[in-house]
Amino acid sequence: MADYDYIVVGSGIAGLYASLLAREKGQVLILTKGSIDECNTRFAQGGIAAPIGPGDSPELHFRDTMAAGAGLSDPQAVRVLVEEASERIRDLIRFGVTFDTQEGEVALTREAAHSLPRILHAGGDATGEHIELTLSRLARSSGVDIREHFLATGILLAQGTAWGVRAVELASGREEDFQGRFTILATGGAGQLFRYTTNTDVATGDGIALAYEAGAEVMDMEFFQFHPTALRLPKAPPFLISEALRGEGGVLRNRRGEAFMKRYAPEGDLAPRDVVARAILAEMMATPSDHVLLDVTHLSPGKIIARFPRIYRFCLDHGLDITRSPIPVAPAAHYTMGGVRTDTWGQTSIPGLFAAGECACTGIHGANRLASNSLLETVVFAQRVIERTVDPGPNPHAPFLSQETHSLPDRAVHPQALEEVSTLQGLLWEKAGIIRTGKGLEEAAITLAAWQKALVPGKTRPSREKWNLVLVGRLLVEAALLREESRGAHYRSDFPQPSSAWQRHVVFRKE
Ligand SMILES: Cc1cc2nc3c(=O)[nH]c(=O)nc-3n(C[C@H](O)[C@H](O)[C@H](O)COP(=O)(O)OP(=O)(O)OC[C@H]3O[C@@H](n4cnc5c(N)ncnc54)[C@H](O)[C@@H]3O)c2cc1C
């Protein structure tokens, strides 16, 4: 059995960044189920938030993040995020990431619900690609043991402590156990739960499922962010149209050409994502249409092409010149706010098991993520994970445990086969998407439970991912059913207001 100090599952920004810091402390293994650069990180466009601009401060960034979180962001975790942001940006620069500059200074743009320009970007709208390729190149040349096409299928436990990972080498189907002093889940989100998504196909919630199965706490699963503006062109694959276009002056119009956002929110086109997503849905129903239009034709074509080269090129390749014609857009699933519950050191409720990046729930995002805080969260908390493994603090073997947890209910249903993952994605889009009802969630909960009863976790990637999606879908739907209120990204038309009784988290743990 192979033996390491650190086993990192996943090779997006969280996994790579943690590995690069960890290799200075011991032997590191990265397990990743695709090739190294297959991840969501690579597609991040807008950039990474940090309070470094003129007039900005950690305090202002703190306030914006807390406001977006709609009463559920953890102030202690948000403090850590904003205060350690600039140091982590310096690390990324040290690792070779070159952020865009303007007149010799780092260029900053503004995105929804940030009170001023705060978003660093690289290669215009190719921030994620720059970060991913820079870090993966460095990891390859730095002595990290990287196993591509290895699918993690279990956390190895002894007396309640994690001691490694079980994984399947996908080429041979051979199962192997890897022993590590510290196991770090960096498996990303679960956007593949939904029919319309901006996420790549690796985003099947694997780390959340692995952690839940191992007995770790999983929190805030009902909060899933829907991005208001994904491209909706016939035959075009899923593609995000960054909020930064609205930050630079882009205007949302309905099919009749009317700018509508001021009717829904005083901030207009830069209102929080959940507000914009619901407004777009309402306009789509009223006009009626399967999309609205994002208009940037009044902006300078030169500026659009320079600032958004990737979006410009992608749309042009699909027959649309965005400098001349408005862009058809509609909401799509985008970001998993909930996940494996951690403290501010990335420690899960299982000793030896850490989580970082989108699979973790550090408490930063609460009910709604502030744009571009996720890349920042990955680096801030991945660094703290490594710091904690070197200096375990006063009581290393006593991670938090919640007072009140739920386990998935054993619903009395007959097993039912789930043939295609697309059926699950359709169900969650319809019943647990942007607008939810108790009735729809109940129906989804019953169907998911019936699917789960008929499934066994297989050893191929598709069968394992299907199992994970059903389990994580159940966590999402059961949490959404419990939360009888609307808050942030969780909107229930049968409980359209926030309720002070619900200013608390829903935490699941397997019994
Ligand atoms: C289109 C798009 C645009 C975005 N734009 C921005 C932005 O501008 N700013 C911002 O802050 N955020 C943005 N986000 C969100 C941000 O990109 C992600 O939250 C972040 O990149 C997640 O990084 P990660 O390392 O946690 O996960 P990922 O980058 O998704 O990496 C997950 C890794 O885990 C591996 N993995 C998963 N399961 C297993 C398993 N069972 N075994 C082995 N390996 C496994 C995957 O193969 C992958 O390598 C965007 C997201 C998308 C989809």
The ligand as an SDF file (V2000), in Angstrom:
LIG
                    3D

 53 58  0  0  0  0  0  0  0  0999 V2000
  -18.1120   28.5460  -15.9700 C   0  0  0  0  0  0  0  0  0  0  0  0
  -17.6900   28.9280  -14.5830 C   0  0  0  0  0  0  0  0  0  0  0  0
  -17.2080   30.2040  -14.3300 C   0  0  0  0  0  0  0  0  0  0  0  0
  -16.8010   30.5590  -13.0480 C   0  0  0  0  0  0  0  0  0  0  0  0
  -16.2920   31.8090  -12.8280 N   0  0  0  0  0  0  0  0  0  0  0  0
  -15.8090   32.1090  -11.6030 C   0  0  0  0  0  0  0  0  0  0  0  0
  -15.1700   33.3400  -11.3640 C   0  0  0  0  0  0  0  0  0  0  0  0
  -15.0000   34.1590  -12.2660 O   0  0  0  0  0  0  0  0  0  0  0  0
  -14.7140   33.6070  -10.1060 N   0  0  0  0  0  0  0  0  0  0  0  0
  -14.8570   32.7180   -9.0750 C   0  0  0  0  0  0  0  0  0  0  0  0
  -14.4300   33.0150   -7.9530 O   0  0  0  0  0  0  0  0  0  0  0  0
  -15.4520   31.5320   -9.2820 N   0  0  0  0  0  0  0  0  0  0  0  0
  -15.9200   31.2040  -10.5090 C   0  0  0  0  0  0  0  0  0  0  0  0
  -16.5090   29.9950  -10.7100 N   0  0  0  0  0  0  0  0  0  0  0  0
  -16.5070   29.0280   -9.6120 C   0  0  0  0  0  0  0  0  0  0  0  0
  -15.0990   28.4650   -9.4520 C   0  0  0  0  0  0  0  0  0  0  0  0
  -14.5140   28.3120  -10.7190 O   0  0  0  0  0  0  0  0  0  0  0  0
  -15.1200   27.1420   -8.7380 C   0  0  0  0  0  0  0  0  0  0  0  0
  -15.8350   27.2370   -7.5460 O   0  0  0  0  0  0  0  0  0  0  0  0
  -13.7030   26.6750   -8.4140 C   0  0  0  0  0  0  0  0  0  0  0  0
  -12.9170   26.6700   -9.5740 O   0  0  0  0  0  0  0  0  0  0  0  0
  -13.7480   25.2920   -7.8090 C   0  0  0  0  0  0  0  0  0  0  0  0
  -12.4480   24.8300   -7.6620 O   0  0  0  0  0  0  0  0  0  0  0  0
  -12.2170   23.4130   -7.0040 P   0  0  0  0  0  0  0  0  0  0  0  0
  -10.7530   23.1720   -7.0410 O   0  0  0  0  0  0  0  0  0  0  0  0
  -12.9160   23.3350   -5.7160 O   0  0  0  0  0  0  0  0  0  0  0  0
  -13.0030   22.3930   -7.9830 O   0  0  0  0  0  0  0  0  0  0  0  0
  -12.7570   22.0260   -9.5460 P   0  0  0  0  0  0  0  0  0  0  0  0
  -11.9680   23.0660  -10.2290 O   0  0  0  0  0  0  0  0  0  0  0  0
  -14.0760   21.6890  -10.1180 O   0  0  0  0  0  0  0  0  0  0  0  0
  -11.8910   20.7060   -9.4440 O   0  0  0  0  0  0  0  0  0  0  0  0
  -12.4250   19.5030   -8.9290 C   0  0  0  0  0  0  0  0  0  0  0  0
  -11.4270   18.3930   -9.1800 C   0  0  0  0  0  0  0  0  0  0  0  0
  -11.7900   17.2220   -8.4820 O   0  0  0  0  0  0  0  0  0  0  0  0
  -11.7040   16.0940   -9.3330 C   0  0  0  0  0  0  0  0  0  0  0  0
  -12.6100   15.0530   -8.8060 N   0  0  0  0  0  0  0  0  0  0  0  0
  -13.9420   15.1670   -8.5790 C   0  0  0  0  0  0  0  0  0  0  0  0
  -14.4040   14.0050   -8.0700 N   0  0  0  0  0  0  0  0  0  0  0  0
  -13.3520   13.1480   -7.9730 C   0  0  0  0  0  0  0  0  0  0  0  0
  -13.1930   11.8010   -7.5440 C   0  0  0  0  0  0  0  0  0  0  0  0
  -14.2160   11.0650   -7.0990 N   0  0  0  0  0  0  0  0  0  0  0  0
  -11.9530   11.2390   -7.6080 N   0  0  0  0  0  0  0  0  0  0  0  0
  -10.8870   11.9330   -8.0830 C   0  0  0  0  0  0  0  0  0  0  0  0
  -10.9940   13.2250   -8.5150 N   0  0  0  0  0  0  0  0  0  0  0  0
  -12.2110   13.8170   -8.4500 C   0  0  0  0  0  0  0  0  0  0  0  0
  -12.0790   16.6590  -10.6880 C   0  0  0  0  0  0  0  0  0  0  0  0
  -11.6950   15.8020  -11.7240 O   0  0  0  0  0  0  0  0  0  0  0  0
  -11.3350   17.9900  -10.6440 C   0  0  0  0  0  0  0  0  0  0  0  0
   -9.9760   17.7980  -10.9490 O   0  0  0  0  0  0  0  0  0  0  0  0
  -16.9160   29.6230  -11.9930 C   0  0  0  0  0  0  0  0  0  0  0  0
  -17.4180   28.3420  -12.2380 C   0  0  0  0  0  0  0  0  0  0  0  0
  -17.7960   27.9910  -13.5270 C   0  0  0  0  0  0  0  0  0  0  0  0
  -18.3230   26.6190  -13.7750 C   0  0  0  0  0  0  0  0  0  0  0  0
  1  2  1  0
  2  3  1  0
  2 52  2  0
  3  4  2  0
  4  5  1  0
  4 50  1  0
  5  6  2  0
  6  7  1  0
  6 13  1  0
  7  8  2  0
  7  9  1  0
  9 10  1  0
 10 11  2  0
 10 12  1  0
 12 13  2  0
 13 14  1  0
 14 15  1  0
 14 50  1  0
 15 16  1  0
 16 17  1  0
 16 18  1  0
 18 19  1  0
 18 20  1  0
 20 21  1  0
 20 22  1  0
 22 23  1  0
 23 24  1  0
 24 25  2  0
 24 26  1  0
 24 27  1  0
 27 28  1  0
 28 29  2  0
 28 30  1  0
 28 31  1  0
 31 32  1  0
 32 33  1  0
 33 34  1  0
 33 48  1  0
 34 35  1  0
 35 36  1  0
 35 46  1  0
 36 37  1  0
 36 45  1  0
 37 38  2  0
 38 39  1  0
 39 40  1  0
 39 45  2  0
 40 41  1  0
 40 42  2  0
 42 43  1  0
 43 44  2  0
 44 45  1  0
 46 47  1  0
 46 48  1  0
 48 49  1  0
 50 51  2  0
 51 52  1  0
 52 53  1  0
M  END
$$$$
